[in-house]
Amino acid sequence: MLKTYLYIPENLGEEISVLAQNLETSKADVIRRALKEGITQIKKQKTGSLDVLTRIAEIAKNSRAKGPKDLSTNHDKYLWDEYGQ
C-alpha cells in the first residue's frame, strides 16, 4: 500500500471520524472507500457524453431517421446557413 499525506478541511475530518465510528472501522478505511467510489463516479461522468451520443444514435437508427445525404461534406452549411451566417 502507498502511504500519502493530504490536508482536508476540519469539517470533512469530523465527518470521516463520525462515519468511521458509526461503521466501526478506521478513518483510513472510510477514506479509501470514499476515494474508490469517488473515482469510479468520476470515470463514469467522463464517459457520460459518449453514452448519450450512443443512445441518440440508437434512437435515430431504431426510428429510421433520415437526414441529408451530403451532411458529412456540407455540415457547415446545415449548421450555420439556417441561422443567417
Secondary structure as UniProt FT lines:
FT   HELIX           10..23
FT   HELIX           27..46
FT   HELIX           48..62
FT   TURN            63..64
FT   TURN            69..73
FT   HELIX           75..80
FT   HELIX           81..83
//
